[in-house]
Amino acid sequence: MKKYQNRLRDLRQDKDLTQEEIAKVFFLQTTQYRRYENGETDLPLEWAKKFAVYYNVSIDYIAGLTDTPKSYK
């Protein structure tokens, strides 16, 4: 069960950003970000942490372990 793809997509869309725009924010190739969001590549913990900080949610939320998008702090 991989929920993080849906969470990444939802969080990105909530900020009205495209995959290209979010990839630029994180200095990623758009294709690499797209692979994370589509589940073609596993999301490394370091990137999960960076996305959690950016979106102000917990890593547990991104991982799908909780449905409450608690602050990362």
C-alpha positions as CSV (number, residue, x, y, z in Angstrom):
1,M,0.0,0.0,0.0
2,K,1.6,3.2,-1.2
3,K,-0.3,6.3,-0.1
4,Y,2.5,8.7,-0.3
5,Q,2.0,9.2,-4.0
6,N,-1.6,10.4,-3.5
7,R,-0.5,12.6,-0.6
8,L,2.3,14.2,-2.6
9,R,-0.1,14.9,-5.4
10,D,-2.8,16.2,-3.1
11,L,-0.4,18.5,-1.2
12,R,1.0,19.8,-4.5
13,Q,-2.4,20.5,-6.0
14,D,-3.6,22.2,-2.8
15,K,-0.9,24.8,-3.4
16,D,-1.9,25.0,-7.1
17,L,1.5,23.9,-8.2
18,T,2.4,21.8,-11.2
19,Q,4.9,18.9,-11.1
20,E,7.4,21.1,-12.9
21,E,7.0,23.9,-10.4
22,I,7.5,21.7,-7.3
23,A,10.5,20.0,-9.0
24,K,12.1,23.5,-9.4
25,V,11.5,24.3,-5.8
26,F,13.4,21.2,-4.8
27,F,16.0,21.4,-7.6
28,L,14.9,18.1,-8.9
29,Q,14.4,17.0,-12.5
30,T,10.7,17.0,-13.3
31,T,10.9,13.4,-14.4
32,Q,12.4,12.4,-11.0
33,Y,9.6,14.2,-9.1
34,R,7.0,12.6,-11.4
35,R,8.5,9.2,-10.6
36,Y,8.0,9.8,-6.8
37,E,4.4,11.0,-7.3
38,N,3.5,8.2,-9.6
39,G,5.1,5.5,-7.4
40,E,7.6,4.5,-10.0
41,T,10.4,5.2,-7.6
42,D,10.3,4.8,-3.8
43,L,10.4,8.1,-1.9
44,P,13.6,8.3,0.1
45,L,13.3,9.4,3.8
46,E,15.4,12.5,3.2
47,W,12.9,13.7,0.5
48,A,9.9,12.8,2.7
49,K,11.4,15.0,5.4
50,K,11.9,17.9,2.9
51,F,8.4,17.6,1.6
52,A,7.0,17.4,5.1
53,V,8.8,20.6,6.1
54,Y,7.7,22.4,2.9
55,Y,4.1,21.4,3.2
56,N,4.1,21.8,7.1
57,V,2.8,18.2,7.6
58,S,4.2,15.2,9.4
59,I,6.1,12.4,7.7
60,D,3.5,10.1,9.0
61,Y,0.9,12.0,7.0
62,I,2.9,11.7,3.8
63,A,3.5,8.0,4.4
64,G,-0.2,7.4,4.9
65,L,0.2,6.3,8.5
66,T,-2.3,9.0,9.7
67,D,-5.0,11.0,8.0
68,T,-4.3,14.0,10.2
69,P,-1.9,16.4,8.5
70,K,-0.2,17.4,11.7
71,S,2.6,20.0,11.6
72,Y,6.1,18.5,11.3
73,K,7.2,20.5,14.4
